[in-house]
Amino acid sequence: MCLDPPENAQAVASDPVETDDLELDDAEHDALEGSLLAGKYRVEHVVTVGASAILADAIDLSTDGQVSVKIVRPEYARGDEFSRKFEVLAGISAALTHPNIASVMDWGEAELAGESTVFWVVDALGGGSM
């Protein structure tokens, strides 16, 4: 299943990527670290910031265990259609099991920089990409 890109994806895809766009400003970074996602996951450290998502280390408050969370940038998570597709994709991903696949343990909605977005949770990755 393919998630539709934002409406301006055509223009964005043809424009050169500025590395400044791939960073959180200090206020966003500070607001994210220490924040709670869905009241269940406390973000401990932002690992990397990509063009469409943010990868962070977090603590699962129900188990006190380490997890990794992938938070979709709000500009990509707008609209009911995206949320519906994301939920279907997360459910399918959660059903996959393979040693080379990071299993999706949970997913949900959260607020990032005052905007609604979605995220999913996998076992702590300990480096690499997601």
Backbone bond lengths (Angstrom), bond angles and torsions (degrees), N, CA, C in turn:
res aa  C-N    CA-C-N  psi(-1)  N-CA   C-N-CA  omega(-1)  CA-C   N-CA-C  phi
1 M - - - 1.443 - - 1.521 107.71 -
2 C 1.285 115.91 136.38 1.461 121.84 -178.57 1.524 109.55 -108.31
3 L 1.310 116.46 130.55 1.457 120.74 175.51 1.516 108.51 -86.61
4 D 1.317 115.79 132.39 1.453 120.15 -178.57 1.520 110.96 -68.01
5 P 1.338 117.80 135.62 1.462 120.81 177.13 1.524 110.10 -72.25
6 P 1.322 117.23 166.12 1.459 118.93 176.48 1.517 111.18 -61.14
7 E 1.331 115.82 160.69 1.465 120.83 -176.07 1.525 112.66 -57.41
8 N 1.319 118.34 -31.52 1.461 120.86 -177.99 1.522 112.55 -90.18
9 A 1.327 118.15 14.92 1.464 121.14 -175.91 1.521 111.88 -61.56
10 Q 1.320 118.51 -35.77 1.458 121.18 -179.88 1.524 110.32 -59.84
11 A 1.315 116.75 -47.77 1.460 120.43 179.45 1.521 110.81 -67.49
12 V 1.317 116.37 -40.35 1.459 120.41 -179.07 1.516 110.76 -65.43
13 A 1.332 116.88 -41.32 1.458 120.98 -177.57 1.522 112.02 -63.45
14 S 1.321 117.71 -31.00 1.455 119.69 -178.39 1.528 112.52 -87.45
15 D 1.326 116.79 -16.05 1.452 120.60 179.26 1.520 110.51 -83.40
16 P 1.336 118.05 145.70 1.464 119.18 175.24 1.523 109.41 -64.81
17 V 1.326 116.21 145.27 1.460 121.49 -179.53 1.522 109.03 -82.80
18 E 1.300 115.74 124.39 1.462 121.80 175.82 1.525 108.14 -88.34
19 T 1.308 118.45 131.42 1.453 120.16 -179.06 1.518 111.72 -65.58
20 D 1.341 118.33 -25.50 1.456 120.42 177.58 1.522 111.21 -62.90
21 D 1.352 117.62 -30.39 1.458 121.77 179.15 1.522 111.32 -69.22
22 L 1.323 117.68 -18.25 1.452 121.57 -176.35 1.523 111.92 -96.97
23 E 1.304 117.36 19.51 1.448 121.36 179.41 1.517 109.23 -125.96
24 L 1.319 114.70 154.42 1.456 119.86 171.94 1.516 107.13 -92.09
25 D 1.328 116.72 141.92 1.455 116.58 174.13 1.535 107.64 -72.94
26 D 1.315 116.98 168.42 1.462 121.03 -174.40 1.524 112.51 -56.69
27 A 1.321 117.08 -40.72 1.466 120.53 -178.99 1.528 110.70 -65.28
28 E 1.352 117.31 -43.82 1.465 120.77 178.57 1.524 110.79 -64.06
29 H 1.334 115.97 -43.52 1.465 121.53 -179.78 1.526 109.95 -61.18
30 D 1.330 116.64 -50.01 1.467 120.96 -179.78 1.522 111.66 -62.70
31 A 1.342 116.81 -37.83 1.465 120.58 -179.85 1.528 110.99 -68.19
32 L 1.323 117.88 -34.15 1.457 121.00 -178.16 1.525 111.67 -75.62
33 E 1.331 117.32 -48.11 1.459 119.64 179.41 1.523 109.43 -66.66
34 G 1.326 116.08 126.89 1.459 121.91 -177.65 1.516 113.54 91.42
35 S 1.338 117.36 -8.60 1.466 119.79 -179.03 1.529 110.70 -79.64
36 L 1.331 115.48 161.75 1.461 121.81 177.09 1.517 109.42 -103.57
37 L 1.321 116.40 135.07 1.459 122.08 174.09 1.521 106.94 -103.19
38 A 1.319 116.28 120.66 1.468 123.45 178.15 1.532 111.94 55.00
39 G 1.323 116.88 23.30 1.461 120.47 179.39 1.516 114.23 69.37
40 K 1.351 117.59 7.74 1.465 121.72 -174.95 1.524 114.99 -117.81
41 Y 1.321 116.35 -27.16 1.469 120.50 -172.33 1.520 109.83 -127.06
42 R 1.333 116.55 124.55 1.463 121.46 178.31 1.530 108.06 -98.17
43 V 1.323 116.05 118.98 1.466 121.42 -180.00 1.524 108.39 -72.12
44 E 1.328 115.42 123.55 1.460 121.82 -178.76 1.521 112.54 -97.71
45 H 1.334 115.58 -40.12 1.470 119.16 -172.47 1.525 109.84 -156.55
46 V 1.313 116.55 130.99 1.468 121.23 173.47 1.528 107.00 -79.58
47 V 1.329 115.99 119.17 1.464 121.16 -177.09 1.519 110.50 -84.31
48 T 1.339 116.39 -49.63 1.451 120.42 -178.51 1.529 109.52 -154.68
49 V 1.306 114.58 154.11 1.461 121.50 178.36 1.520 107.03 -122.42
50 G 1.329 115.54 121.90 1.452 120.98 179.69 1.512 111.28 -109.87
51 A 1.306 115.95 -178.20 1.458 121.01 -178.28 1.520 112.55 -66.14
52 S 1.337 117.55 -31.86 1.463 119.54 -176.92 1.523 114.12 -120.18
53 A 1.322 117.61 -9.92 1.468 119.23 -176.94 1.523 111.79 -153.16
54 I 1.323 113.80 163.74 1.460 122.54 177.90 1.519 106.89 -120.01
55 L 1.323 117.80 131.46 1.452 123.08 177.29 1.518 107.94 -105.81
56 A 1.336 116.22 129.13 1.459 120.19 -177.68 1.519 111.10 -139.04
57 D 1.323 115.67 152.06 1.456 122.37 170.27 1.520 107.33 -85.30
58 A 1.326 116.14 141.04 1.459 119.89 -178.86 1.520 109.78 -145.48
59 I 1.324 115.14 170.63 1.462 122.65 176.13 1.522 107.61 -114.08
60 D 1.336 115.82 128.86 1.461 121.63 173.35 1.528 106.12 -79.59
61 L 1.319 117.39 111.58 1.456 121.48 -173.79 1.529 112.83 -67.45
62 S 1.333 118.32 -21.95 1.461 119.98 179.77 1.524 112.61 -77.72
63 T 1.340 116.82 -26.11 1.464 120.35 -178.66 1.525 112.55 -118.11
64 D 1.317 116.89 -9.94 1.464 123.69 -173.31 1.532 111.75 61.08
65 G 1.351 116.22 22.53 1.451 121.17 -179.38 1.518 112.09 -98.09
66 Q 1.329 115.45 158.01 1.454 120.91 178.96 1.521 109.83 -81.06
67 V 1.326 115.89 139.92 1.462 123.33 176.28 1.520 108.34 -138.41
68 S 1.305 115.41 168.25 1.460 121.31 171.70 1.522 107.15 -115.25
69 V 1.326 116.17 140.72 1.459 120.50 178.00 1.522 109.65 -122.87
70 K 1.313 114.31 139.61 1.462 121.00 175.02 1.521 105.74 -112.19
71 I 1.319 115.67 116.31 1.461 122.46 -175.97 1.525 107.63 -108.49
72 V 1.319 116.19 120.82 1.460 121.14 179.68 1.529 108.66 -73.99
73 R 1.325 116.38 133.84 1.468 119.17 176.74 1.528 108.94 -59.73
74 P 1.336 117.08 137.26 1.471 120.73 -175.19 1.525 114.56 -53.65
75 E 1.323 118.81 -34.25 1.466 119.76 -178.39 1.529 112.37 -65.72
76 Y 1.336 117.35 -19.64 1.460 121.13 177.17 1.528 111.77 -93.51
77 A 1.321 117.54 -14.09 1.469 121.61 -173.76 1.520 113.32 -103.08
78 R 1.298 117.40 14.20 1.470 120.03 -177.47 1.519 111.38 -75.97
79 G 1.316 115.57 141.02 1.463 121.08 172.32 1.510 114.14 98.35
80 D 1.312 114.38 147.64 1.457 121.47 -179.74 1.527 111.82 -65.90
81 E 1.326 117.01 -34.93 1.466 120.56 -179.07 1.528 110.61 -63.02
82 F 1.336 117.15 -43.91 1.466 119.64 178.55 1.521 109.99 -62.07
83 S 1.332 117.49 -46.24 1.467 121.23 -178.92 1.523 111.23 -59.47
84 R 1.328 116.55 -41.61 1.462 120.01 178.75 1.530 110.96 -64.07
85 K 1.318 117.05 -46.07 1.462 120.70 179.38 1.527 111.41 -64.93
86 F 1.336 116.33 -39.58 1.459 120.36 178.98 1.529 110.10 -61.25
87 E 1.324 116.87 -44.28 1.464 120.88 -179.23 1.530 110.81 -63.13
88 V 1.326 117.38 -41.90 1.468 120.80 177.42 1.526 110.14 -63.17
89 L 1.330 117.13 -46.72 1.463 121.43 -179.86 1.528 111.28 -62.84
90 A 1.330 117.45 -41.57 1.464 120.95 178.23 1.521 110.65 -63.06
91 G 1.320 117.31 -41.52 1.461 120.72 178.18 1.520 112.17 -63.07
92 I 1.330 116.24 -42.59 1.468 120.45 177.02 1.527 109.88 -64.03
93 S 1.323 117.10 -44.81 1.467 121.37 -179.55 1.526 111.20 -62.51
94 A 1.321 116.81 -36.95 1.465 120.63 179.48 1.523 111.53 -64.82
95 A 1.331 117.28 -27.26 1.463 121.14 -179.24 1.534 112.75 -80.84
96 L 1.332 117.47 -14.29 1.467 120.89 -179.13 1.519 111.06 -78.61
97 T 1.311 115.96 136.38 1.467 120.46 174.11 1.523 108.91 -134.65
98 H 1.302 115.64 125.73 1.461 122.78 178.75 1.519 106.86 -166.75
99 P 1.330 118.37 144.34 1.471 120.22 -179.07 1.528 114.18 -58.76
100 N 1.334 117.88 -24.87 1.457 121.17 -178.05 1.522 113.64 -98.55
101 I 1.330 117.36 10.11 1.456 121.88 179.37 1.521 109.36 -118.95
102 A 1.323 115.78 128.83 1.473 120.49 173.98 1.528 107.17 -74.74
103 S 1.324 116.61 112.65 1.460 121.17 -176.65 1.524 111.51 -71.16
104 V 1.319 115.75 132.93 1.462 121.44 176.46 1.523 107.72 -76.72
105 M 1.340 116.20 120.52 1.459 121.96 -178.41 1.523 112.36 -93.69
106 D 1.318 116.84 -30.43 1.455 121.66 -175.18 1.521 108.13 -163.27
107 W 1.309 115.82 163.52 1.464 121.72 174.86 1.509 108.05 -154.88
108 G 1.321 115.30 162.30 1.451 118.23 179.84 1.511 112.39 -177.19
109 E 1.326 114.33 -167.92 1.455 121.93 179.14 1.519 108.98 -111.32
110 A 1.310 115.44 149.50 1.461 121.26 179.70 1.518 108.44 -150.46
111 E 1.306 115.99 173.84 1.449 121.59 176.09 1.524 107.87 -112.94
112 L 1.324 115.65 133.72 1.459 122.36 178.92 1.518 107.32 -132.35
113 A 1.298 116.31 121.23 1.469 122.09 -179.12 1.534 110.94 53.57
114 G 1.325 116.05 39.47 1.453 121.06 176.90 1.521 115.37 78.75
115 E 1.335 117.54 5.11 1.459 121.52 -179.68 1.524 110.12 -120.78
116 S 1.316 115.45 147.63 1.460 121.69 179.41 1.517 110.23 -73.96
117 T 1.333 115.79 140.56 1.457 121.18 176.61 1.523 109.06 -151.18
118 V 1.321 116.14 -177.08 1.456 122.12 179.42 1.525 109.15 -125.98
119 F 1.326 114.90 160.89 1.466 120.47 179.30 1.518 108.77 -149.22
120 W 1.342 115.26 162.25 1.451 119.07 167.08 1.506 109.55 -135.28
121 V 1.332 114.64 160.24 1.463 122.54 -172.11 1.521 108.67 -121.84
122 V 1.335 115.76 134.74 1.464 121.97 174.63 1.524 108.34 -130.06
123 D 1.342 116.53 165.35 1.461 119.39 173.29 1.515 109.15 -53.29
124 A 1.316 117.01 152.23 1.463 121.50 179.70 1.519 109.82 -52.81
125 L 1.334 115.74 127.95 1.458 121.01 -176.59 1.522 112.90 -84.41
126 G 1.305 117.46 -33.45 1.458 119.82 179.63 1.516 113.63 67.65
127 G 1.311 118.28 31.97 1.463 121.89 178.67 1.510 110.59 115.75
128 G 1.307 116.04 171.03 1.454 120.62 -178.98 1.507 111.69 86.95
129 S 1.312 115.77 -161.86 1.457 120.68 -177.50 1.514 110.29 -122.61
130 M 1.326 113.79 169.00 1.460 118.50 -179.04 1.505 108.74 -132.02
